[in-house]
Amino acid sequence: MTCYELYNVDAFFQKSFITHFAQLPCLTHLTLCLDLENEANDLMKFSHDMAWYNRSLHRRLRASELLAKQCLALERIDWVHLGIDSEGNDMGHILMVEVTSDSGRGAKTVMDWWMEDFLFEQGMTWRPSAGSFY
């Protein structure tokens, strides 16, 4: 499976879906609860699978970037992912919309608890603090 297939949300997160949100000119904060992993057939295989957390985040990042480009007042997107493991734990991702001069509008994530361990496992020598931007 390629990276594009892992993170591709275009089929599930249709542009027409985004178009409906774009019709709300005062939409600044959006909370979504969509199971993008089920659609991608990428369910968590074992607890604390850091690579799975990363794939989950990147799917939501891609969808958030699509939203940010169409919803011009949007500042923040909260993703709620219910029942991610056998214990019924939930996971959330906070993505902030940013405006860049060269590429227009995009999204960036706020550092979450699992990212510290994931980045350290990938060879980073410093540990960013939870709540900072990634």
Backbone hydrogen bonds, N-H to C=O, Kabsch-Sander energy under -0.5 kcal/mol:
donor,donor_aa,acceptor,acceptor_aa,energy
6,L,2,T,-2.1
7,Y,3,C,-2.4
8,N,4,Y,-1.4
13,F,9,V,-3.9
14,Q,12,F,-1.4
17,F,14,Q,-0.8
18,I,14,Q,-1.5
19,T,15,K,-2.3
20,H,16,S,-1.3
21,F,17,F,-1.1
22,A,18,I,-2.1
23,Q,19,T,-0.8
23,Q,20,H,-0.7
24,L,21,F,-2.0
27,L,24,L,-1.7
28,T,26,C,-0.7
30,L,76,R,-2.2
32,L,78,D,-2.7
36,L,34,L,-1.4
39,E,35,D,-1.3
40,A,36,L,-1.6
41,N,38,N,-0.9
42,D,37,E,-2.8
49,D,46,F,-0.8
50,M,48,H,-1.3
53,Y,49,D,-2.1
54,N,50,M,-2.1
55,R,51,A,-2.2
56,S,52,W,-2.7
57,L,53,Y,-2.4
58,H,54,N,-2.4
59,R,55,R,-1.9
60,R,56,S,-1.7
61,L,57,L,-2.5
62,R,58,H,-2.2
63,A,59,R,-2.1
64,S,60,R,-2.5
65,E,61,L,-2.3
66,L,62,R,-1.8
67,L,63,A,-2.1
68,A,64,S,-2.9
69,K,65,E,-1.7
70,Q,66,L,-0.8
70,Q,67,L,-0.8
71,C,67,L,-3.0
72,L,70,Q,-1.0
74,L,71,C,-1.1
75,E,28,T,-3.0
76,R,28,T,-1.9
77,I,95,L,-3.0
78,D,30,L,-3.0
79,W,77,I,-0.5
79,W,93,H,-3.2
80,V,32,L,-2.9
81,H,79,W,-0.5
81,H,91,M,-3.4
82,L,80,V,-0.6
83,G,88,G,-0.5
84,I,89,N,-3.2
85,D,89,N,-0.5
88,G,85,D,-1.7
91,M,81,H,-2.7
93,H,79,W,-2.1
95,L,77,I,-2.7
95,L,93,H,-0.5
96,M,108,K,-3.1
97,V,75,E,-2.6
98,E,106,G,-1.9
100,T,98,E,-0.6
100,T,104,G,-3.7
104,G,100,T,-1.3
106,G,98,E,-2.7
108,K,96,M,-2.5
110,V,94,I,-2.1
111,M,132,S,-5.0
115,M,112,D,-1.1
116,E,112,D,-0.8
116,E,113,W,-0.5
117,D,113,W,-0.7
118,F,114,W,-2.0
119,L,115,M,-2.9
120,F,116,E,-1.9
121,E,117,D,-2.5
122,Q,118,F,-1.3
123,G,120,F,-1.4
124,M,119,L,-2.1
131,G,111,M,-2.1
132,S,129,S,-1.8
134,Y,109,T,-2.4
